[in-house]
Amino acid sequence: MIVVTGATGQLGRLVVDGLLESVPADRVAAAVRNPGKAADLAARGVEIREADYERPETLQRAFAPGDTVLLISGDAVGRRLGQHRAVVDAAKAAGVARIAYTSVLYADTTPLALAVDHRGTEEHIRASGIPFTFLRNGFYTEVYAASILQGVEHGAILGSAGDGRIASASRADFAAAAVAVLTGEENGDKIYELSGDTAWSLPELAAEVSAASGRTVVYRDLPHADYRQVLIDTGLPEPAATMYADIDLDVVRGALSPTPGELSALIGRPTTPLRESVAAILKEA
């Protein structure tokens, strides 16, 4: 079986959709925290397995010998390393054949603070002895959906990234990469550094939003402390505001700008252009 954890999340659903286009439904299992939210997947023939990252007893039943597992990283920054370790331990105990993990671009060298949990997870997977594939994902363009919508509403996108560049790709692009790995014949341990084909800056994002919306949208660059305060003022808790503001500093340092081309090579097509993603975000709003 191919087991997708977090299968009712945004990335997980796209991965399951892609798998169902490639393999019979009876080869796909969705490991989810709340099975009730996966009723639509069950109706399509997907096996539903309860798997709550914070309840190890559910993880013990989530995997079986010979499974190929996609561990989609959790979103509880600061707690997810422990969650991931519990998943890996359960997978090892079950005797799975391979584990693929959605990590972060250049996890072993990036200055991104959010990479700490990913590095720790990669280390734990290596130590487990399970054959692995690390899908080191760059940023999803959809991460900037809120900024795009606020830009249309207020005429400005705020940040402190200057002219730093971001080689993002769509969430669907990264899902396609996961499907390619899960349905392919991977031999040995493998690491993919995945990012968009073209890096862009926040001023360029503002220009694309202007073109797509028909409204004038500019990028307003703020000092780091001022941008952090803006995020706090919009309701973000201080730790989250600090993390997001610090990401812009890392953008300036080039942490998200590499374009190694491995994502487009893996999915067999160019990654989704920024313009298309912006148009899709505005259409869905």
Sequence and secondary structure as in RCSB ss.txt:
>XXXX:A:sequence
MIVVTGATGQLGRLVVDGLLESVPADRVAAAVRNPGKAADLAARGVEIREADYERPETLQRAFAPGDTVLLISGD
AVGRRLGQHRAVVDAAKAAGVARIAYTSVLYADTTPLALAVDHRGTEEHIRASGIPFTFLRNGFYTEVYAASILQ
GVEHGAILGSAGDGRIASASRADFAAAAVAVLTGEENGDKIYELSGDTAWSLPELAAEVSAASGRTVVYRDLPHA
DYRQVLIDTGLPEPAATMYADIDLDVVRGALSPTPGELSALIGRPTTPLRESVAAILKEA
>XXXX:A:secstr
 EEEETTTSHHHHHHHHHHHTTS GGGEEEEES GGGGHHHHHTT EEEE  TT HHHHTTT  TT EEEE   S
 TTTHHHHHHHHHHHHHHHT SEEEEEEETTTTT   TTHHHHHHHHHHHHHHT  EEEEEE  BGGGGHHHHHH
HHHHSEEEES TT EE  B HHHHHHHHHHHHHS   S EEEEE  SS EEHHHHHHHHHHHHSS  EEEE  HH
HHHHHHHHTT  HHHHHHHHHHHHHHHTTTT    SHHHHHHTS    HHHHHHHHHHH 
